[in-house]
Structure formats: structure tokens, C-alpha cells
Amino acid sequence: MPGFENNILGLVPKEEWLDIGFDVSRPNDPIDGLIGDIRTDNLVAYWESIAAEYMVPLMAQFHGFDTEAQQTFRVPVDTHNIEKGLIKVKINQSERMRALLRSGVKNDDLYDYVLNDGIRLADQVVTRSKVAKNEMLATGQITIKENNLDLVVDYGVPAAQKNLTIDFGAGASAPVDEQLEELVSTAIGNGAPINGFITSRAILNKLRKNTAIQKAINGNNMVGVLVSNADLQAYLSTEYGINQVIINDLTYGIDGGLSNNRPVVTKKRYFPENGITFFSANPNGKLGDGLWGDPPETDVAQFLDGATSSESPYVYVSQWSEKDPAVLWTKASALFMPVLYNPNSLYIAEAIATAGA
């Protein structure tokens, strides 16, 4: 078992942190397949490169041999906020160790507890990145209103493709299948054919229970009979070209303060329960990437009194000590911002139910 660095209780050697923060994917996360993760030294340059690569291709023109070539233009990209995506969290390691020692944990076991604290902190940073990915898909933008930050990163999704509705109510202006057909036709006209959508299990079941969908799949005599998932997905694929149905009912926790001196964790959904985001993924099945850069800690690592990982992981774990008061801190941090390949690739809707007459 390795010992603490310089015999300082709680200070883990730098080498031990090198295995943390290199894997930010989660096997059970349905969004990771749509929005990947890429490590880069320059978020702005990479964003601009992606924007230029994945926009609808522009057409060059024929020219006479003795004429000047037509000048094209660069795709405008809003980059002024993307490098503000600093995610970080820390824990008072000294306070934590005192509590462990009072509860009977032996000195030899403290090492694993400290290491696990760093792992948990890194996982909290990763969780915030998943929240950002889902917000981009659910709203077409990211709002950061926390820790004195108040900014919006807008991905340029056209206003006509946001705040849409799929009406399941008796007073809907058209049956659900016709609403889907209209949306699909609009997307084709915009040059970004829909090939999938993200929603909740509750909304998927509304589709399975919808009389118009039941009639379209099984005929008039089967209205009222729940459509199977397999039949629904086959119908969506055949009729609308929707080959990917992603269900995201995962939740995460946020700090809800203290109650009776115990922490309160408030649960929230990554993707809204009534949300339906239709998308046009590229041939690889992706909509974008999460870009991970270097947090400020890497620039001042030589000044930190302690250990910091230096092998360019996605999430950096560092430690430092203060003398007054005497505290050892453990911190996880990352620079992160998701990027959308094509702003025209999202059609963001909400499930509603208009009452009948």
C-alpha cells in the first residue's frame, strides 16, 4: 500500500491520480452515443473546425477560364462563451479525515478513503457534463447560472425548430401521425431529415396508446390495444425514417442544503419528462461532441503545493494545503463544453394534451 506524500496525512502521491479522469463515458448513458467526448488543447479552434465540417455543404460555381473565382465565407460561430465552461468541486480533506478517525477508521485505511474521495469528485464533474449535454439537446442552448456565473451558450438552432408541440389531446388540430408526418416533411425541406428522437418512457407509452397510431399500425379493429414497442419502432422506421428511439429517464442529484444537520439531495431528470427532441444524426449516428480542455489548474500546477495529474486526462484531480487555517483540500476540475455539429439538426418539441370541445 503506497504511503502519503511527504508523510503528510491525506496527501496522495501524484502518480495515484493518473488513473482518474481518463474515462468519462458511462455504459448506461443513452446520450453518450449521440454526443461523444473529445480531449482538445483548444476548444475554440476545435469548435470552429467542427462547425465548418458539418454544416450543410455549400455549392461552388462553374467559372470561365479567365474569370475571378467567387469568394466564399466562413461559417459564423459563437465562441465568446465556450471557454467559460469550467466545472470544479472540492472537499475539505482534513475535515473528512478527522471525521473518519473519530468513527474508528485506522490510519492505514485512510489512504483508500482519500483516493475514493478524489474519484467521487471527478464523477461529480462528469455528471455536470452529462447535464449540459442533455440541456443542449432539450433546449438548443446551455444556461449556466451558478456560482456567480450567468451566461447562455446558444447553438443557433432556428427559432422555428424550437418550442414545437406534439398534441396528444382530443382537441388536437390533427392526429398524432399527421403531426409527425408534417414535422418530418419540414425537416426534409430544411435539408436535415429526421432519423431519430429522444424522449421519456412516459411519452413513448403515449405513442403506443394513441388511437391514431394504433389504427395506422394494426387497423380499426385493434384501436384500444396497446402497440408493442417493436411494432411502434418498425412503424416509425418504415413510415417516417425514424430509426433511432432513445429513452432517457436517468436522474442526478443536486445539493439541497442541510436538514437536521444532514445533507439533502434533490433529484432531477437529465432530460425533461414531457420533452421530445427529434434529430438528424450524421452517418455515424452522432449529433455532436463534448469538448474537454485544460482547466486553469494545469497552468499553475508548478505552484500547487501537492499533487496534480499531468497526463492530460479529461478531469484533473489536485490537492493543496493551506496553513491558516490548516486545511488540506482535494479538488476535481475540467474545462467542458458540448458542441452541436449542425444547428438545423434539432427539432425540439413538448408533449401536450389539448382538451376536446
N, C-alpha and C positions, 0 to 999 in steps of 0.2 A: 504494500500500500504506500503510495507516494506521500511524503510529508508536506506540510505547509511551507510556502516560500519564505526563506529567511527566518524560519521559526516564528512567523507572525500568525497568530491564531486566526484562521479564516481566509488567509491569502493563498489562493490556489496557484500553482505554477502555470506560466503562460501556455506551456505545451498541452496542458489538460483542457484548455478552452478550444483548442484547434479542431476538435471533433464536433463542436457545437456550432449550429448556424449554417451548415452547408446543405441541409435538406429542408426546404420549406414547403414541399408538397405533402398532401395528406391523402392517403388512399381512398378515404370515404368522401372526399370533397368533390361534388359533381361539377364545380365550376373550373377546377384546375385544368380540365381538358379543353375548355374554351379559352381561358386566359392563362397562359403559361407563366414561367418565371425565368428572367434572364439577368445575369450579372453583367454590369457595364461600368466603365470608368467615367462615362459622360452621358448622363441621362438626356440632356438636351439634344446632343448630336444623334443619339440613337433614335430618339423620338422623331426628329426631322427625317431621318433615313427611312423609318417605318412609314411615315406619312406619305413620302414621295413614292414608296414602292407599292403601297396597297390601295391608293386612290384609283377610281375608275380611269383606265388609260385614256390619255388624250391622243387625238389623231394628228399626225403630221400631214403636210400637204405636198402635192406634186409641184415642182417648180421648173421653169425654163432653165436651160443651162447657164444663161448669162444674167440670172436674176438673183437678188439677195435673199438669203434664207429667212423665212418667217421666224420671229423671235418668240419663244415660249415663255412660260413663267413658272416660278416655284410655288408649290402648294403652301399657302399661309398656315402656320402652326402656332397655336397659343402656347408659348413656352414660359411665360413670365412667372408661373406659379409652380411648375412641376418640381423644381429643386427645393421646394419648401416642405416636401413630404417626409420630414424627419419624425420617425417613430422611436420612442425610447421609454424605458421604465427602469426603476432602480429599487433596491431593497436595502434597508439598514441591516447589514450583515452582523454587526456587533450585537444589536438588539436581539436579532434572531438567535444567535449563538447563546446569549445569556439565558434566553427562554428555554432553549434545548437543554442546557446544562442543569437548569433548575428542575426540569422534568425528568432528569435521570439519564440523559444521553451521555455516553462516555466520550472522552476526548478523541479516542481512536475512530469513533463513528461520525464525528463532526464533519470529517472530510467529505463523505458521501452526501451529507445533508447540504453542505455548501455547494457542491457540484450540482446537485439536483435543483437548488435554488436558481443557479445560472441557466439550467435547461428550461425551467419553468418561465423565467423571464424572457428567454428567447422565443418560447412558444407564444407568449402574450404579444410579442411584436408580430409574429407570423399571423396570429388571429386578427390583428388590426389590418393587415394586408388583405386578408380574405374579406373583411367587412368592406374595404374600399373597392375591391373587385366587384362585389355584388351591388354596391351602390351605383357604380358606373353602369352596370347592366340594367338596373331597375329604374334609373332616373336620367341617364345620359350625362351625368356630371358627378363630381365629388365635392361635398361640402365639408370643410374642416373648421369646426367651431369648438375648440378645446384648447386649454392651456394658453389663453390669450391670443390664439390664432383665430382669424375669421376670414376665410378665403374660399373661393369656389374655383375649381378647375373644370372648365366647360369643354366638352369634346366635340362641340359643333354639330350635334345631332339636330337635324332640321326641326323647327317648332311643329311642323305638320306631322311629324313622326313621333311626337310625344303627347302625353295626355289623351291617348286614344282610349276607347272603351270596347269591351265585348259584353253586350247586354244579354243576360240570361233571363230577364223578366218577361212576364206576359205582355207588357206594354212595349216591348222592343219594336223598333221600326222595321226590322227584318229578322227572319230566323237566323240562328247562330251559324248555320252552314253558309248562308248567303253573306253574312258579315265576314266570315273567314275568306270566302271567295273574293270579296271586294278588296280586302286587305292584301291578299296575295297578288291580285291583279295590279294594284297600285305599286307594290314593291317591284314587280317585273318592269313596269313602266319607268321606275326610278333607276333601273339598272342594277338592282341588288335583290335578286329573287330570294324570297324567304325559304329556308331549308330546315328550320328548327325553332323551338321556343323553350323558354324557361318559365316554370310556374310552380305552384304548390300542389300537393296531393289533393287538397280540397277542391281546387279549380279543375284539376284533371277529372275528378269524380263528377263535377258539374257537367263536363262534356259528355261523360259516359251516361249520365241520367237525362240529358237533354232530349226532348222528344224529336226535334228536327234531326239530330244526329242519329238517334235510334232508327228513325224512319229511313234515313238515307242509307244506313248500313244493312238493316235487316227487313225493311219493308213495313207497311202499315200494320200488319198483324202482330208485330213484335214491339209496338210502342208500349212503353212502361217496363220493358225488360232491360235490365242493366247491361250495357255493352261491355264486353270483355276488354281488357287492356290491349290484348293482341289484335283484336278486331278494330279497335279505335286507331291504333298506330298504323295498321295496314291501310285503313281508310284515309288517314291524314297523308300518308305517303303517296298513295295512288291518286287521290283527288287534288291534293294541294302541293305535292312535292316536299312535304314536311317530314323529313326522315329522322329527325333527332328531337326527342321529347325529354327534357331534363327536369327532374323534380328536385327542388331544394327546400327541404323542411328543417335544415340544420339550425341550431341556435348557438349563441355565445353569451357570455356573461359580462356585465359591466359593474363597476364599483358603485354600490348603492349606499355607501356610508356605513355607519355603525348603528346597531340596535342592541341595547343591553350589553354594550362593550364587545359585541360580536359583529364581524363584517357581514354586510348584506349584499348578496349578489343578485342583480336584476337580469333576468333572461330576456334576450331579444333575438329576433329572427335575422338571419343574414339577408334573405330575400322576402319581400312582403307577401303575406298570405293571399291577398287579392290581386297580386301583380301577375301580368303575363307579358313577357318581353319576347317578341318574335325577332329572329335574327337571320342574317345571311352570312354564314361562316365561309371561310375560304376553302379551297380544295383539301387542305389538311385538317379541316374541322375546327379551325381556330378563329377567334374574333379579335384577339389582341394578346398582349403580354404584360406581365408585371415587371417593371424595370427596377432593379436593385442597384444602388450606388453606394459610395463611401460616406458614412456619417462623419461629422466633424472630429470624432474621437480618433480617427485614423490620421488626421493631420497633426494632432498634438500628442500622438502616442508616446513620443520620446519624453514628454514632460509628465506623463502619468506616473504616479508612484505606485507601481504594482504591475499587474499582468494585463495584456491585451492581445487578442488573437490578431495575427498579422498575415494570414494566408488568404486574404480576400474572401471571406465567407459572405453569405447573404446577410446574416445577423452577427454583429460584433458583441462579444461579452468582455467587459473590462472591470477592473477593480482598482480602487484607490482609497487612501486613508486620509483622514483629517485629524489634526492634533487637538483642536479646541472647538467643539467637544471632540473627544477621542472616539472616532467612528470609522469603521471600515464599510465601504459601500460596494455592492455588486450591481452592475448595470448592463442591460442589453439594449442595443440601438441599431437602427438601419435607416437608410435613405430609400424610400419606396414610392413609386407612383405607377399605377396601371395605365396602359396606353391602348386606345382603340384603333384598330387598323383603318377602318373606313367609317366615318360618321354616318353614312347612309345605310349602314348595315343593321341598325336597330329600329324597331317599331315597338314603342313602349305603351302598353295598354293596362287598364284596370278592369277587373270583372265587376259589373254592376247588375242590378236587377230592377228594372223599371216596372212599377206596378201597372196592371191592366186597368182598363176602364171599368 
